[in-house]
Amino acid sequence: MLRYTGYPINQYHYFRYPDFVVPCFGIHPVQGCAPQLQQHSVTMQIGLDFTPWYAPHSEQRDEQQRVFRSQLDIAKQLGLPVNVHSRSAGRQTITALKEQGIQHALLHNFAGKPSVAMEGVQAGYFFSFPPAVSRNEQRVKLVKQIPLEHICLETDSPALGLDKEVRNEPKNITISCEYIAKVKGVTPERVAEITTQNALKLFPRIHRTVKCLQEAL
């Protein structure tokens, strides 16, 4: 997974490379508008961000909850998985997903407590980690505890790279793969295999994209 924040940029890449780019759309908790979701394969990062400097007041957090749950309802109606942001709101986010009856969710760059993550695992949710996870020792326990069968890889390009001062790129997904392999005590090839299977299970509409990529290689 990589990230482009502008709707026009997403559309540009999708129409230029329809076999390789699968856009997703939604209202990020720190944004105020978004295009319609009906024709796409997954919602963009939706969710909650209760970081004090983003949402210092209860009214702001309540509004985020309202918008988030509204989008969960839309995704459920359309049969789409959700790509979820949950900064400083891990437990509240997973609670909302479960209460809204969401079955297919990816919690991107999850940084909550392992016990909270396991609630998501029990609900069938997946968790993805970008290269930046390898410079955060506090994530080791989290990555260890989440079963590999519930982990996906991401880059979140151009953010969340190995070096804060260097632009992150999609090719750096190998950093996430190698780090998770090291923490789990398995080979990078095993991590790549299982996380690919997880991604195809979570996002079934990308099977065509994966086939095109394999043929291109």
C-alpha positions, 0 to 999 in steps of 0.5 A: 500500500502506498499513499497519495492524498489527492483525488486528482493524483489517484485518478491520474495514476489509475487511468494511466496504469489501470492494470497496476494501480487500484485507487481507494477513496474515503474521508481521512479523519483529518480531512473534510471531503472525499469523492464517492466510493461506489466504483472502487475496490477499497475505501481510502484511509478512514478511521480515527485520529485522537492525537491531542494536536489533531483532536484536543476537544471531545466534540472533534473526536465525536465528529470523527466517530460520526464520519467514520461510522457513516463510512463504515456503513457505506463500505458495508453496503457496497461490500468493500473492505476498509483501510483504517487509520487509528492513531492514538485511537486503537481500541476505539477504532476496533470497537467501532469496526466490530459494532458496525459489523465490519468483516474485512478491515486493514489497520494500517501502521497500527501502533496500539497495544498488543492486547487491543490488536488481538481483539482485532485478530479475533474479529478477523482483521489484518494489520500492516506495517511500513518500513518505519516500524523497523526503527521503533523498538516498541513495535517488536512485541506487537509484531511478535504477537500478531499472527503472520496470517493477519499481517500485510505489508505496506510502505505508506509512500512517501511517508513512514520510511526508514529515514524520516528525512528521506522520501519513502518509495514503494520499493522499500516494502522489502524493508518491512518484509525483512524486518517482520521476518527477523522479528518472527524468526522466519525467512523473508520469502515466507513473509512475502508469501503469507502476506501476499495471500493475506492481501489477496484474501482481504482485497479480492479485486486486486487478483487481476492487478497481481496477474498483470504484475506477474506477467510484466515480470 
